[in-house]
Amino acid sequence: MAIEVKLPRLGQGMEAGTIVRWLKAEGDQVAKGEPLFELDTDKVTQEVEADADGVLLKIVVPEGEANVGTTVAVIGSADEDVSELLAGAQGGNGGAPAAPPAEAEEAEEAPPPEEAEPEGKEEDAPSGSEPQAEGEATAAAGPPRTSAGGESIKASPLARRMARERGLDLAALTGTGPEGRIIAEDVEQAGDGAAPAVAASGEVAPAPERAEGEIEIVELTSIRRTIARRLTEAWEAPVFQLSVTADASVLASTRERMVELLREGETKPTVNDVLTRLVASALQRHPAVNALYVDGKIHRYRSVNVGIAVATPNGLVVPVIRDAARKSVLAIAADRSDLVGRAREGKLQLADLQDGTFTISNLGMYGIEQFIAVLNPPQVAILAVGSIEDRPTAIDGTLETRPTMTMTITCDHRAIDGSEGAEFLRTVKSLVESPGLAL
């Protein structure tokens, strides 16, 4: 019996996702647990596995954005008639009529007819009313529609959004979709050659003059949009920063000794791996810092899950090393190597990014001596780590050159007081200078 493959909800708050590509074609045999397609969410791009054995009879949504719960494919027995199932699935996906497969991800209902107003008469807004927010207007009136010469322009929601973001006039584009419908590719190919959008006043906003190739417009990826949203939230939190410089000579020598004792197949630990273990030990001693601020409440955790900031081609991600306080440095190094490798290949799973209680951001490998990291909400603290540099240091009245490292903690003042942050940072400094104290 044929079953519908629905777009899954990968994490709390997910309402939609974008199918990047299918890993199976129609007619292919699939096994339960076998990767079926790649799904891009606002956090990661990950493979979605088949829920059943059978033949991939129909791909309903070849690619593009779809809501959670939308039927994207059908799996069943070879030569099984699934026309009735498809009809029911299309009706269950919002009641919209079936669209051609190539346009399934851009389907929308036909726009309702607009009522003509008497010439020269315009209804005034009620006194004291305020303009409606963009999101509210969209929810109340449905997708925005552009009309030219009194006729509605046929365009997919994705094409409309792309045109709006790029400031293009849909009326100036030629649609290549069914019945002349404008699709995303038409907007993409139009580029700078399309006419600019007309403002509500009827005037075209002048575009700034620029030489050919002077500017590059980069569309935000889903990860980049998430970064923008979450860091905007972070700036709303009342934060403070504390810095300390520690003697890193013992830390560096400890790491070098670990490398010398490595056995075949073990991952070479980095300074950050050792630091992660030391910070985890400090977090156990200062639970106020190992916490989240959620809905006006502070959630303090016994387990220490340390997020490590990783730069990838698509943007910054923070995979999590779980139970870091209970792991050896070598175990942390193995976890870190696996997470960083998959992050840069775009193969992280949603579970790799969840449940972090604290974050370390290390820019020492770039030669950055000191910096301030932006909070990673809902976590209440983040540690910024600079490079290890030889600096003059006073030792028992004598000036010596020692390798030192500067660390700066950013704290959410709603959950952490200055004294709590200072005590935590003092403990971290002590552990960096004497790693044996973490045992």
Residue pairs with C-beta under 8 A, 6 or more apart in sequence:
1 76
1 77
2 54
2 57
2 74
2 75
2 76
2 77
2 80
2 82
2 85
3 51
3 52
3 54
3 74
3 75
3 76
4 71
4 73
4 74
4 85
4 89
5 36
5 50
5 51
5 71
5 72
5 73
5 74
5 75
6 69
6 70
6 71
6 72
7 16
7 17
7 19
7 39
7 61
7 66
7 67
7 68
7 69
7 70
7 72
8 39
8 48
8 68
9 68
9 69
10 17
10 39
10 41
10 46
10 350
11 41
11 43
11 350
11 354
14 41
14 42
14 68
15 67
15 68
16 65
16 66
16 67
16 68
17 39
17 40
17 41
17 65
17 66
17 68
18 39
18 40
18 41
18 63
18 64
18 65
18 66
18 222
19 37
19 38
19 39
19 40
19 61
19 62
19 63
19 64
19 65
19 66
19 72
19 105
20 37
20 38
20 39
20 40
20 45
20 63
21 37
21 38
21 63
22 36
22 37
22 59
22 62
22 63
23 35
23 36
23 37
23 38
23 47
24 30
24 34
24 36
24 37
24 56
25 56
25 59
26 56
26 57
26 58
26 59
27 55
27 56
27 57
28 55
28 56
29 54
29 55
29 56
30 36
30 50
30 53
30 54
30 55
30 56
30 75
31 50
31 53
32 49
32 50
32 51
32 52
32 53
33 49
33 50
34 49
34 50
35 47
35 48
35 49
35 50
36 47
36 48
36 49
36 50
36 56
36 73
37 47
37 48
37 72
37 73
38 45
38 46
38 47
38 48
39 45
39 46
39 47
39 48
40 222
41 222
41 350
42 222
42 223
42 225
42 226
43 222
43 223
43 226
43 317
43 350
43 353
44 223
44 317
44 346
44 348
44 349
44 350
44 352
44 353
45 346
46 347
46 348
46 349
46 350
50 75
51 75
52 75
53 75
54 75
54 76
54 77
55 75
55 76
55 77
55 78
55 80
56 73
56 74
56 75
57 74
57 75
57 76
57 80
57 82
58 73
58 74
58 82
58 86
59 72
59 73
59 101
60 71
60 72
60 73
60 74
60 86
60 89
60 90
60 101
60 104
61 70
61 71
61 72
61 73
61 104
61 105
62 101
62 102
62 104
62 105
63 105
64 104
64 105
64 106
64 158
64 184
65 105
65 158
66 72
66 105
67 93
67 94
70 93
71 89
71 90
71 92
71 93
74 82
74 85
74 86
74 89
76 82
86 98
87 98
90 96
90 97
90 98
96 107
96 108
96 109
97 107
97 109
98 107
99 106
99 107
99 178
100 178
103 156
103 177
103 178
103 181
103 183
105 158
106 156
106 157
106 158
106 159
106 177
106 183
106 184
107 156
108 143
108 156
108 157
111 142
111 145
111 152
114 147
114 152
117 123
132 140
138 144
143 157
143 160
144 160
144 164
145 152
145 153
145 160
146 152
146 153
146 155
146 160
146 169
146 170
146 171
147 153
148 171
153 170
153 171
153 182
154 175
154 177
154 179
154 180
154 181
154 182
155 163
155 170
155 175
155 181
155 182
155 183
156 177
156 181
156 182
156 183
156 184
158 183
158 184
159 170
159 182
159 183
159 184
159 186
159 187
160 170
162 168
162 184
162 187
162 188
163 169
163 170
163 173
163 182
163 187
163 194
163 197
164 197
165 219
166 187
166 217
167 196
167 197
167 205
167 207
168 187
168 190
168 194
168 195
168 196
168 197
169 194
169 195
169 196
169 197
169 198
170 182
171 195
172 190
172 194
172 195
173 182
173 186
173 187
173 190
173 194
174 180
174 182
174 186
175 181
175 182
175 183
175 186
176 183
176 185
176 186
177 183
177 186
187 194
195 204
196 204
196 205
196 207
197 204
197 205
198 204
199 205
220 228
221 314
221 315
223 312
223 314
223 315
223 317
224 314
224 315
227 315
227 316
230 376
230 377
231 374
233 377
234 374
234 375
234 376
234 377
235 374
237 293
237 375
237 377
237 412
237 413
237 414
238 412
238 413
238 414
239 375
239 410
239 411
239 412
239 413
240 410
240 411
240 413
240 418
240 421
241 372
241 408
241 409
241 410
241 411
242 408
242 409
242 411
242 418
242 421
242 422
242 425
243 370
243 406
243 407
243 408
243 409
244 406
244 407
244 425
244 426
244 428
244 429
245 391
245 404
245 405
245 406
245 407
246 404
246 405
246 406
246 407
246 428
246 429
246 432
246 433
247 393
247 402
247 403
247 404
247 432
247 433
248 271
248 388
248 403
248 404
248 405
248 432
248 433
249 402
249 403
250 432
250 433
250 434
250 435
251 271
251 274
251 275
251 278
251 388
251 405
251 432
251 433
251 435
252 271
252 388
252 403
254 274
254 435
255 269
255 270
255 271
255 273
255 274
258 269
258 274
258 329
258 330
259 268
259 269
262 268
266 330
266 333
266 334
267 330
267 333
267 334
267 336
267 337
268 333
269 329
269 330
269 332
269 333
270 333
270 336
271 364
271 388
272 308
272 336
272 360
272 362
272 364
272 385
273 329
273 332
273 333
273 336
274 329
274 435
275 360
275 362
275 385
275 432
276 306
276 308
276 321
276 324
276 332
276 336
276 360
277 324
277 325
277 327
277 328
277 329
277 332
277 438
278 428
278 431
278 432
278 435
278 438
279 306
279 324
279 358
279 360
279 383
279 428
279 431
280 304
280 306
280 324
280 325
281 325
281 431
281 438
282 289
282 424
282 427
282 428
282 431
283 289
283 290
283 304
283 306
283 325
283 357
283 358
283 424
284 290
284 304
284 325
285 427
286 420
286 423
286 424
286 427
287 300
287 301
287 302
288 300
288 415
288 416
288 420
288 424
289 358
289 380
289 381
289 409
289 411
289 416
289 420
289 421
289 424
290 300
290 301
290 304
290 357
290 358
291 298
291 299
291 300
291 301
291 357
291 379
291 380
291 381
291 415
291 416
292 298
292 299
292 301
292 357
292 378
292 379
292 380
293 299
293 377
293 378
293 380
293 412
293 414
293 415
294 378
298 380
298 415
301 357
303 322
303 323
303 325
303 357
304 323
304 324
304 325
304 357
304 358
305 320
305 321
305 322
305 323
305 324
305 355
305 356
305 357
305 358
306 320
306 321
306 324
306 356
306 357
306 358
306 359
306 360
307 318
307 319
307 320
307 321
307 356
307 358
307 359
307 360
307 376
307 379
308 318
308 319
308 320
308 321
308 336
308 339
308 340
308 359
308 360
308 362
309 316
309 317
309 318
309 359
309 360
309 361
309 362
309 373
310 316
310 317
310 318
310 319
310 339
310 340
310 343
310 344
312 343
312 344
312 346
313 344
313 346
314 346
317 343
317 348
317 353
318 353
318 356
318 359
318 376
319 339
319 340
319 342
319 343
319 348
319 352
319 353
320 339
320 352
320 353
320 354
320 355
320 356
321 327
321 332
321 335
321 336
321 339
322 335
322 355
324 332
327 335
339 348
339 352
342 348
342 352
343 352
356 376
356 379
357 379
358 379
358 381
358 382
358 383
359 373
359 376
359 379
359 382
359 383
360 382
360 383
360 385
361 373
361 382
361 383
361 384
361 385
362 384
362 385
363 371
363 384
363 385
363 386
363 387
364 385
364 386
364 387
364 388
364 405
365 387
366 387
367 387
368 386
368 387
369 386
369 387
369 389
369 406
370 384
370 386
370 406
370 408
371 384
371 386
371 408
372 384
372 408
372 410
373 382
373 383
373 384
373 408
373 410
374 382
374 410
375 381
375 382
375 410
375 412
376 382
377 412
380 411
380 412
380 414
380 415
380 416
381 409
381 410
381 411
381 412
381 416
381 421
381 424
382 409
382 410
383 407
383 408
383 409
383 428
384 407
384 408
384 409
384 410
385 405
385 407
386 405
386 406
386 407
386 408
387 405
388 403
388 404
388 405
389 403
389 404
389 405
390 401
390 402
390 403
390 404
391 401
391 402
391 403
391 404
392 399
392 400
392 401
393 399
393 400
393 401
393 402
393 404
394 400
395 402
405 432
407 425
407 428
407 429
407 432
409 421
409 424
409 425
411 418
411 420
411 421
430 437
431 437
431 438
